Amino acid sequence: MRVDFDVVIAGAGPAGAWALKHLPEGVRALLVDAGNPLESSRDGKLCGGMLTAQAQALLPELPSEVRAEHFKTKLEYHDLDTGARARFPVDYANCYRSSLDRWLLRQALDARGHDADCFPRTRVTGLQSEEKAVRVRLDDKHEVTASRFLDCTGWRQVSRRALAVPTAPYYHALQVGCILSSPYPYYIAVFASKWTPFFGWFIPKSESLGEIGAAFESDRRDPPLEMLAPLAKHLREYGLEFEPGRIRGCRLTRPAKDSDIWLGQGRVLACGEAAGMVSPSSGDGISYALASGKAAAQTVGLPVEAAPAAYHRALMPQLAETRRNVIKARLLASRRARRIAGVLLPFVHRGHFERLSL
Ligand SMILES: Cc1cc2nc3c(=O)[nH]c(=O)nc-3n(C[C@H](O)[C@H](O)[C@H](O)COP(=O)(O)OP(=O)(O)OC[C@H]3O[C@@H](n4cnc5c(N)ncnc54)[C@H](O)[C@@H]3O)c2cc1C
């Protein structure tokens, strides 16, 4: 069998870009993405654009076009179940998500030079893993073969579907970009079990722009405006004045047990959200995407039989963290645990914790 590429990477989000960037020298790679990640679009990926400390540690310094105006901001939590409201510093970096993705991809393409082909607006529509290579179907029209396939297709989890591996559970997330009438510089998380099993959020991007969103049960299909209305009303009561744009929705992967994470098999490795790696407590997925994309790329030079185990080993810290976050998600869903956290937080953030009235 003729093998066209050493590796095909599907998806040019953080996982795909970071995989491409970290491939061993001389590896012939093809990166495909269903969209055009290098193009600036108003309707970019649905995301809060908050980078955890882990994500920040995996990245070089972010350029100014990626940083949101409120790059470092305090968290304000509103817990409607326990009647608590407080503000304290968190180690998140606030960025513009589409600028981040474009910047990551540009770095990866610069690092690869002539070793990589990049096909935008090209969708992987089929996948067959054979003894000598993987056959990758593109746009239901063409076929390429590769020694390895890295699935970085996010919540679409293309390889799981193609190889009949059950997909991970998910929330149905909604988010809407808003024009603010007056600036509000804090990131807000609203816990209210009567509205959402997760939490609702407001993320300030600039003096005049912000994002409002929440996640819901996967089978909930009420009109989006109706689902977000209680959160919007609550935020208005607490001083936010805004004009919402178009509400958009997509899946937010939510691993609940070890088997919801699938790192791949044989010649196919899954990275980032395609592997099911998203924090079920906070919805953060970028750090896992970066770490797993890099780790998968570093296995491409190994014999096929050794790659999945090496990949698994390299991701031990992230797998342990996901397990901790599964427990954290359970605690966050419990009023009692949140009430206890409300007692402990002032000690954790001593001197920086402001209790506010709700
Ligand atoms: C509402 C919301 C808010 C979020 N907020 C945050 C946040 O603030 N911080 C954070 O860390 N995480 C956040 N996340 C999670 C985060 O966005 C994802 O976990 C992260 O983008 C995963 O990166 P990835 O590279 O694995 O996949 P993605 O970034 O989803 O990239 C997948 C790429 O694959 C492409 N693709 C899909 N199917 C195909 C196909 N068949 N063929 C070719 N290409 C394909 C897509 O076009 C896309 O570019 C949020 C998620 C949601 C839904």
The ligand as an SDF file (V2000), in Angstrom:
LIG
                    3D

 53 58  0  0  0  0  0  0  0  0999 V2000
  -19.5140   27.4540   25.2890 C   0  0  0  0  0  0  0  0  0  0  0  0
  -18.1320   26.9250   25.5500 C   0  0  0  0  0  0  0  0  0  0  0  0
  -17.2210   27.6710   26.2950 C   0  0  0  0  0  0  0  0  0  0  0  0
  -15.9410   27.1820   26.5270 C   0  0  0  0  0  0  0  0  0  0  0  0
  -15.0620   27.9560   27.2370 N   0  0  0  0  0  0  0  0  0  0  0  0
  -13.8120   27.5170   27.4570 C   0  0  0  0  0  0  0  0  0  0  0  0
  -12.8660   28.3380   28.1420 C   0  0  0  0  0  0  0  0  0  0  0  0
  -13.1590   29.4710   28.5230 O   0  0  0  0  0  0  0  0  0  0  0  0
  -11.6130   27.8350   28.3500 N   0  0  0  0  0  0  0  0  0  0  0  0
  -11.2420   26.5990   27.9150 C   0  0  0  0  0  0  0  0  0  0  0  0
  -10.0950   26.1810   28.1570 O   0  0  0  0  0  0  0  0  0  0  0  0
  -12.1150   25.8040   27.2550 N   0  0  0  0  0  0  0  0  0  0  0  0
  -13.3770   26.2430   26.9900 C   0  0  0  0  0  0  0  0  0  0  0  0
  -14.2630   25.4700   26.2920 N   0  0  0  0  0  0  0  0  0  0  0  0
  -13.8090   24.1520   25.7930 C   0  0  0  0  0  0  0  0  0  0  0  0
  -12.8600   24.3570   24.6140 C   0  0  0  0  0  0  0  0  0  0  0  0
  -13.4390   25.2520   23.6700 O   0  0  0  0  0  0  0  0  0  0  0  0
  -12.5540   23.0230   23.9090 C   0  0  0  0  0  0  0  0  0  0  0  0
  -12.3760   22.0150   24.8310 O   0  0  0  0  0  0  0  0  0  0  0  0
  -11.3050   23.1810   23.0350 C   0  0  0  0  0  0  0  0  0  0  0  0
  -11.5920   24.0220   21.9540 O   0  0  0  0  0  0  0  0  0  0  0  0
  -10.8530   21.8320   22.5330 C   0  0  0  0  0  0  0  0  0  0  0  0
   -9.8100   22.0220   21.6270 O   0  0  0  0  0  0  0  0  0  0  0  0
   -9.5870   20.9570   20.4800 P   0  0  0  0  0  0  0  0  0  0  0  0
   -8.4090   21.4100   19.7000 O   0  0  0  0  0  0  0  0  0  0  0  0
   -9.6160   19.5910   21.0350 O   0  0  0  0  0  0  0  0  0  0  0  0
  -10.9070   21.0650   19.5550 O   0  0  0  0  0  0  0  0  0  0  0  0
  -11.5220   22.3200   18.8290 P   0  0  0  0  0  0  0  0  0  0  0  0
  -10.9340   23.5790   19.2970 O   0  0  0  0  0  0  0  0  0  0  0  0
  -13.0030   22.1470   18.9100 O   0  0  0  0  0  0  0  0  0  0  0  0
  -11.0610   22.1300   17.3140 O   0  0  0  0  0  0  0  0  0  0  0  0
  -11.5950   21.1150   16.5050 C   0  0  0  0  0  0  0  0  0  0  0  0
  -11.3530   21.4990   15.0560 C   0  0  0  0  0  0  0  0  0  0  0  0
  -11.7000   20.3660   14.2670 O   0  0  0  0  0  0  0  0  0  0  0  0
  -12.3800   20.7990   13.1230 C   0  0  0  0  0  0  0  0  0  0  0  0
  -13.2010   19.6840   12.6750 N   0  0  0  0  0  0  0  0  0  0  0  0
  -14.3070   19.1680   13.2690 C   0  0  0  0  0  0  0  0  0  0  0  0
  -14.7690   18.1150   12.5660 N   0  0  0  0  0  0  0  0  0  0  0  0
  -13.9180   17.9470   11.5240 C   0  0  0  0  0  0  0  0  0  0  0  0
  -13.8370   16.9930   10.4520 C   0  0  0  0  0  0  0  0  0  0  0  0
  -14.7280   16.0390   10.3110 N   0  0  0  0  0  0  0  0  0  0  0  0
  -12.8370   17.1220    9.5690 N   0  0  0  0  0  0  0  0  0  0  0  0
  -11.9110   18.1230    9.6860 C   0  0  0  0  0  0  0  0  0  0  0  0
  -11.9350   19.0300   10.6860 N   0  0  0  0  0  0  0  0  0  0  0  0
  -12.9130   18.9300   11.5910 C   0  0  0  0  0  0  0  0  0  0  0  0
  -13.1700   22.0200   13.5810 C   0  0  0  0  0  0  0  0  0  0  0  0
  -13.4480   22.8840   12.4830 O   0  0  0  0  0  0  0  0  0  0  0  0
  -12.2340   22.6540   14.6000 C   0  0  0  0  0  0  0  0  0  0  0  0
  -11.4250   23.6690   14.0540 O   0  0  0  0  0  0  0  0  0  0  0  0
  -15.5470   25.9150   26.0240 C   0  0  0  0  0  0  0  0  0  0  0  0
  -16.4570   25.1650   25.2710 C   0  0  0  0  0  0  0  0  0  0  0  0
  -17.7330   25.6640   25.0310 C   0  0  0  0  0  0  0  0  0  0  0  0
  -18.6860   24.8420   24.2100 C   0  0  0  0  0  0  0  0  0  0  0  0
  1  2  1  0
  2  3  1  0
  2 52  2  0
  3  4  2  0
  4  5  1  0
  4 50  1  0
  5  6  2  0
  6  7  1  0
  6 13  1  0
  7  8  2  0
  7  9  1  0
  9 10  1  0
 10 11  2  0
 10 12  1  0
 12 13  2  0
 13 14  1  0
 14 15  1  0
 14 50  1  0
 15 16  1  0
 16 17  1  0
 16 18  1  0
 18 19  1  0
 18 20  1  0
 20 21  1  0
 20 22  1  0
 22 23  1  0
 23 24  1  0
 24 25  2  0
 24 26  1  0
 24 27  1  0
 27 28  1  0
 28 29  2  0
 28 30  1  0
 28 31  1  0
 31 32  1  0
 32 33  1  0
 33 34  1  0
 33 48  1  0
 34 35  1  0
 35 36  1  0
 35 46  1  0
 36 37  1  0
 36 45  1  0
 37 38  2  0
 38 39  1  0
 39 40  1  0
 39 45  2  0
 40 41  1  0
 40 42  2  0
 42 43  1  0
 43 44  2  0
 44 45  1  0
 46 47  1  0
 46 48  1  0
 48 49  1  0
 50 51  2  0
 51 52  1  0
 52 53  1  0
M  END
$$$$
